Amino acid sequence: MVLSSFFGKKPSGNDRDGDARGKGDGHADQRLETTSTLEFTHLGEGRALQVAAGKIHVSEGNSNDSAAVEEAAILFANASDDGARAVLEAAIDASGGHASEVLWQMLFDLYRLTGQRQPFEERGVAFAQQYEMSPPVWDQDQPVAKGPSKDAGPSVNLTGTLSGNAKTQFEQLVRIGAKSGKLRVDLGKLKGIDDTGAQLLAETLSSLKRQKVAVTLLGARHALGLVLPKLQVGEREGQDYWRLALDLLQQLGDEAAFEDMAVNFAVTFEESPPSYEPPPVIAAPEPDPASETSGLSLVPVEEESDRFVMDGEIGGAQPEALRKLAVFASQRTRIEIDAKRLRRLEFVSAGGLFNQIAQLQGQGKLTIIYEPNAMVAALMRVMGIDQVAQIETPKKR
């Protein structure tokens, strides 16, 4: 699956006001433009962080609040609960009593989701002082999010033909690696690499190396097979193909082939080639049994049996779950999604959900997502889901 949702063109405000309310005509020019070749995969704690194409609007507070909302939502989506808490608490403490209510709602919900009642109660006093109203009440029935698990680091899959069009995505890739300190990039599904794509990937790997990010390239031999035909000894062109080929040989641990190619590089371009360095070793991820069962589901709700239920923790691309949503929506012009039992939505699934709802919007259908918790709702806005669906947040408790 190619995740185009995060980096493709978002609908304009007019598109949202039309299609998102069921008034669109479904013409092709209303569909989202897709350019991404990146697929971020589920790997537990330290999962790749996805920087959004848009920003969250915070009705109260300042731009610092918006940045904190966005960062905390992304951290929580990637199972960095402590990081999300630190961001929210720091933003509220630094506000001098002027933090936005959105920040408070997210922090209270984060406390609930992670079972932290004591700080929930302690912060309630400060909330009451700021807003001169009763703080939220601890909900004993609130589903608790699963804690982060050990992880081999963020993982990114590249698919299709790699070209310079993915520049924005690769800038985010560098940010992902810089945050985690390690990164796994799977090249095994690439169908081709053009000259601008080779330059982009080579520059990205170089940037990650400068930031001391441990990078593992999976499918490096497959990618090398795509690059080698581009190399011509003695012809001073395609230097980025050469640099990428050297990177791939280094990742493969083939020092002899690397040195041979380095000599040819020096002869061809009359400059010193990169030095060989052993590839980093990143442990394989531990299996996460919960990821096999959590996700989008058609769970009957006694009072609201006509709603598609999202519950538990949604992780991974989950094409089967999205297929179920497509089936559910096929006979409806108004799609209602019950998200009140959804504890966590990881960004991979958020991207898949965006794509699915965007398709429904293009068909002139209205999607409404009911009562996601504040952390999930913030992520949905970061990922642009609110551009293609209406999000009805819970009533204040």
N, C-alpha and C positions, 0 to 999 in steps of 0.2 A: 504494500500500500504506500502511495506517495502522499505525504502530509503537505498539502498545498494550503491548508486553511490558515496557517499562522503567517504565511508570507505572501499570499495572494492578495489581490486587490479587494479591499473591503467595499461593501455597498456604500453608496453615498447616502446622505441623510434622506434624500427623496426616495431612494430605493427602500430604505427602511420604513418610511412612513407609508409607502404603497404596498410593497410585497409583504412586509412583515405583518400587515393587518389584513392580508387576504385580498388585496385589491390589485395585485400585479397581474399582467397578462401572460406571464410565463415565456416571453420571447427570449431568444438566445442572448440578446444584448444585455439582459439583466443578470446573466449568470456570472459567477465570479471568475476572474482571470487566474489561472493557476500556473505557477512558475517553479515551485520548489521541487528539489530532488532529494530532500532530507526526510528520513523517517526516524523519529526518536523512540527507542524501545524501552520497555519496562525492566528495570533492574534493581529496585529497592532503594535504600538510602543512598544519597548522593546522585540520584537520577539527574539526567541532563536538565538544566534549567532553560526554559524557553522564554526569551524576551519578547514581549508582545509587540504587535504591529501598531497598536493604539494605546492610549492611556485611559485610566479610569477617571471618570468625572466624580469629584468629591464636592458635594454641595456646600459643605462647611469646611473651615480650615484653610490650608494653603497648599501650594504645590508640593511641599515636603510631605504633607499627608498623602497626596496622590501617589508619590513615589513609594512611600511606606506601604500603602495598601497593595500596590502592584507587587512589590518585592515579597511581602508576607504571603500573598496568595500563591505566588509561584513556589516559594519555599515549602509551604504546606502541601501543595500539589505534588511536590517531589519528595515527600516524606521527611522533610527537615523541620520537624515540629518545634524543636528548641530554637532553631534559627528564626522561624516565623514569630514565635513568642518574643524573642529578643528584639526584633524589628518593631513590632507593635508596641511593646512596653516602652522602648526607647523613644518612639515618636510621641507617645502620649505624655511621657515624663518631660520631654523637651518642649512641649507645647505651652507650658505655663498656664494650663487650664483652658486652652483653646483648641484642643484636639477635636477633629470631626467626629460626629456620632458614628460614622462608618467604621472608624478605627476602633471605637469602643465595642461596637457590635461584633466585629471580627475577633477582638481579644476575648470577649465573653464566650463566644461560640468556640474559640480555640480551647479555652479552659475546659468547657464542657466536653468537647470531643476527645480531649486527652485526659479526662478524669481528674482535673486539678481543681478541687473544690475550694481549698484554702485561699489561694490567690484570687479565685473568683469572688469570694466573699469580701476579701480585703479591698479589691479594686472597686467593689460595689459602693463602698463608702465615698471614694473619690468621685465616682460617676454621679452619685446623688448630689454632691456638693457642686459639681460643674453645671448640671442640668436642672437642679432643684426639682427632681422627680425621683420616684422609686427606681432602684436599679433592677435589672433582670433577676428573675428567680431561678435558682438552680433546678434544672429539669432532670429528675432522676431517671426518666425514661429515654433521655437523649442518647442515641447510639454513640458509642465511643470508638474513635478511629484506632486502627491497628498501629502500633508503634513501628518506627523504621527498622528495617532488617539490615544485616550486613550485606555489603554490595561490592561488586568488582569495579564500580565506577560507572559513569554515564556511558551510554552506548548510542551510536548514531549509524543508521543504515543509509547508504547512498544508492539511489536507483535511477534507471533511465540513462540518458546521455548527459554527462557532466559538462556544463558550459559556464560561461561568465555570467549567465542570468541568475546564478545562485549566489551572487556576491553577498547580498544581504544576509542570506541564511548562514554563509560561512563566517560572517562577522559575528553572528550570534554563537556559532560553534566555538569560536575562540573564547568568547565570554563564558560559555559553558565549561570549557576546559580550565580556564583560569579560576573559576569558582571551586571546582572539585579537585584540581591538581592532577587529574588523570582522566583519560578518555579512550574509548574504544570506537574505532570507525570501521564499519564493514563495507568493503568495496566489491563484495562478491556478486552483487546484483547489477552492477553497472553494465550498460550495453555499449557504451562508447565514451571517449574523452576527447573533446576538441582542444585546440590550442589555448583558447581562453580558459577552458576548464582545467587544463593542466597547470596553467599559470596560477589560477585561483587556489587549487589544491596545494601546489608547491609553496605558495606564499603563506597559506594557512598553516601548513606543517611547520614552516620556518618560524612563524609567529608563536605557535604553541611551544616550540623548542626554546625560543628566547624567554618565554615565561615559565620555563622549567616544568611544563606539563608532560606527564608520562603518557605518550600516545601509543596505542597498539592498533595496527592496521590489519584487520581481518580481510581475507580475500585478496591479499597483496599480490599473490602470484597471478590471479586472474586479471587484476588491473595491469600488471606488468605486461601481460600478453597483449593488452590493448595499446600500450605505449611503445613497445619495442619496434613495431613497423614504422614508427615516426622518426626513428633515429638514423641519421646518415652521417657517418664519420667523414670529417673534412668539409661538411657543408655547414656554414655558420648561420644556422636557423633552427628554430624549434628548441631553444635552450631550456625552456620550461619543461619540455618533455624529458630532456636529459636529467634535469634536477629531480623530477618526479620519479624517474626510473631509478636513480641512485637512492632516493628515499625508500622506494619499495624494496630494493635489494638489501638495504640496511635492515628493514623490518623483517625480511625473510632470514636474516642472519647469514646471508651468503657473502662472506667477506671476499672470497676469491673473485667471484663475478663482479662484486662492487669495485675491487681494485682494478680489474681489467677495464671496466667501463669508465672509471675515473681517469685512467690513462688516455682513453679515447676522447673523453670530455676535454682534457687538457690540450690534446693535439688539435681538436676541432675549434675550440674557442680561445686558445692561447691564454688561459687563466687557470689558477689553481682550483681543483675540484674540492668538494666538501670532504672532510675526513670521516673515516668509518667509525661509527660508534655502535656498540651492541644494542639491540632493541630492548626496551623496558619490558619487564614481566609483570603483568597484571593478572591476579588470580581470577578464576572463573567464578561467576556469581553462584550463591547458594540458591537452590530451588525454593520457590515461594508457593506452597500448596494453595494458599488462599487465592492467588491470582488466577487459578484454574476455575474457580467457582464464582468469584465476585463479578459484578458487572451489571449491564442493562438487562432487565428481565421483564417478562410479562407476568407480574404477580398480581392475582386478583385482590382488589381492595373492596371490602364489603360495601362501604358507602359510595365508592367512586370506581366502580368496576370498568368504567369506560376510559380510564387513564392508563397510560403506559408507565410502569413503575421503574424508577431507578433507585436501587438500594445498595447498601453495603459499600464496598470500596471498588471503584471502577479503575482498572489498570490494563494497559496494553491496547493494541489496536482493536481487538475483539470484533472481527468482521461478522461473526455469527450474530452477535447482539445487535449490531447495526442493521443486519438483514431483518431481524425480528422487528426492529423499529420501522423499517421500510414496509414490511408486510402490514404492521399495525396501521400505518399511515395511508396505505394504498386506497382504502375505501373511505377515507375521511378528508374533509377540507379543513377541519379544525383538529389539531393534534394536541392533546393535553398530556403533559408529562408530570407525574408525581415524583418530586425529588426530596420530600421531607425526611426520608429515611436514608438518604445518600450521605455517607460520612465523608468520603473523599473522592475527588475526581482528579485523576492524574492527567497531565497535559496531553499525553498520547491519545487517550480516549476523548479528551476535550476537543482535540483536532478532528477526530473521526466524527464526533457528534456535530461539530460545526459543519463539516462537509455534508453530512446527511440532512441537516436542517436547511442548509443553503439550497440543496436540491429541492426540498419541499417548498421553500420560499419561491424558487424559480417556477414552480408549478402553480403559484398563486395560492398556496396553502398557508394557514396561520398556525404557528406552533407556540404554545404557552408552557412555560416551565414553572411549576408551582413549588414554592417554599423550600428552595435550597438553603442550607445554612449559610451564614455570612461569608465564611471562607470559600465555599464553593461558588457562591454568587459572585464574589470578587474575581475569582479565576475566570468565570464565564464572561465577565466583562473585559478582562484582560485579553482573552482569546478571541473576542469579537462575537461571541455567541449572542450577545444582546443585540447585535446588528441584524440578526436573521430570525430572532425569536423574542417574544415578550417574556420577561422574567418577573414573576410575582413573588416578592420576598415575604417571609413570615411576618405576621402582625407582631408589633412590639409586645413583649411580655412584661 
